[in-house]
Amino acid sequence: MGAKRFVIPDGPEEVVLRFGDRDVRLTNLKKLFWKNLGITKRDLLQYYADISPWLLPHLHDRAMVMKRYPHGAEGDFFYMKRAPEPRPDWIEICHIDHGSSAGVINFPMVQDLPTLLWLINLGCIDLNPWYSRCDDTDRPDFLHFDLDPGPGADFRRVREVALRVRDILAKLKMPSYPKTTGSKGIHVYIPIVRGPRQKEVWMFAKTIAIELESRHPEIITAEYRKVKRPHGRVLVDYNQNAWGRTLASIYSIRPTPIAGASAPVTWDEVEDGVRIEDFRIDNIRQRVAKVGDLWKPVVGKKRFDLGKLFQVPKKKAKRAKT
């Protein structure tokens, strides 16, 4: 995998790892997080250590919502936004004002491997970062669609809908990047130039979803309310672009029976019939070592200028009569 592999000791129930002047305490390493697969908490931590060179650029400078599974993938979970205390003083924090209801919330940011291991040690299985960066949480640098199959819709239909999303975005000359969710759907991301505010990005995504529903009503719905969604459709979920919403990040392991991974794929693979079960904790590292980070452009400098779609053309000034 290129650089020397960082190995978490196998055997002890608890270890303290030193990264320069930083100590990271890892606990309950033998606890089974997937009893059916024999996967321990240590195995999960080792996975994230191995994948970190490709994962960390996608998390950098973004507030992280913690989804904690203290009893493993089969157990209950709870969401946590505020960085727990006590915590190491080197954990970087993103302070986000949530108004009078919640005030300022101090989210952790995963900037490096020590912080990543600290976060996973809290019992986080998947990672849920904000889709805007901390220095301006109201101006996203990508928009996304969560393709979520409803009752009667299988993954074959999800792939079909993903290709329809790709096609409409291509007509707008918008680059798009798919990944499996690791659970049951597909995420499609579009890197954008920061400029439009969150509400504008959300409205654009909603417009696309409604247009897709009008073109393909037999397979697509944009209806967010579950009780009103028609049977056998795939939801093109634009509402995940709302302020403060999160999706499982690239390379996240999901708490499914197969320990699926959210894996970047090519559009050719979507056309060829890629499956959710193709990517798991036991094979995603080998794939990434072979193909690299297919999503590198998502955090690159080449981004679609969505702001141009909101600009009103200036009218030519009329010449005064003489």
Disulfide bonds with the S-S distance in Angstrom:
Cys94-Cys134 2.20
